[in-house]
Amino acid sequence: AEISAILAEEAFHCLKAPIIRVTTPDVPIPASPLLEKHIEPSADKVVAAVQEAMK
């Protein structure tokens, strides 16, 4: 979030696509590590979000 904020403040005019966030859903984080893995952003989710933003 901090990197996005700095980019928006300092280099907004250089951006070719909007800043996007890839986050967990708005739900409580499970205590179980196995369940936690299902809601954490994965590399695949990050790649998909970047590809969508670049369309």
C-alpha positions as CSV (number, residue, x, y, z in Angstrom):
1,A,0.0,0.0,0.0
2,E,2.8,2.4,0.8
3,I,4.5,1.8,-2.6
4,S,1.2,2.5,-4.3
5,A,0.7,5.7,-2.4
6,I,4.2,6.9,-3.3
7,L,3.6,6.1,-6.9
8,A,0.3,7.9,-6.9
9,E,1.8,11.0,-5.3
10,E,5.2,11.1,-7.1
11,A,4.6,9.5,-10.5
12,F,0.9,9.5,-11.3
13,H,1.6,11.2,-14.7
14,C,3.8,8.2,-15.7
15,L,1.3,5.5,-15.0
16,K,-0.2,3.7,-18.0
17,A,-2.7,1.8,-16.0
18,P,-4.5,2.3,-12.7
19,I,-3.0,1.1,-9.5
20,I,-4.8,-2.1,-8.4
21,R,-4.9,-3.9,-5.1
22,V,-4.8,-7.6,-4.7
23,T,-5.9,-8.3,-1.2
24,T,-7.7,-10.9,1.0
25,P,-11.5,-10.8,0.9
26,D,-13.1,-8.6,3.6
27,V,-13.5,-11.5,6.0
28,P,-11.8,-12.5,9.3
29,I,-8.5,-14.3,8.7
30,P,-8.8,-17.9,9.8
31,A,-6.5,-19.2,12.6
32,S,-5.8,-22.4,10.7
33,P,-2.8,-22.1,8.3
34,L,-4.6,-24.4,5.8
35,L,-7.7,-22.2,5.7
36,E,-5.6,-19.1,5.6
37,K,-3.9,-20.2,2.4
38,H,-7.2,-20.2,0.6
39,I,-7.9,-16.5,1.2
40,E,-4.4,-15.1,0.9
41,P,-3.5,-13.6,-2.5
42,S,-1.5,-16.1,-4.5
43,A,1.0,-15.4,-7.3
44,D,-1.7,-16.5,-9.8
45,K,-4.1,-13.9,-8.4
46,V,-1.5,-11.2,-8.7
47,V,-0.7,-12.2,-12.3
48,A,-4.4,-12.3,-13.2
49,A,-4.9,-8.8,-11.7
50,V,-2.0,-7.3,-13.6
51,Q,-3.1,-8.9,-16.9
52,E,-6.6,-7.5,-16.4
53,A,-5.2,-4.0,-15.6
54,M,-3.1,-4.1,-18.7
55,K,-6.0,-4.8,-21.1
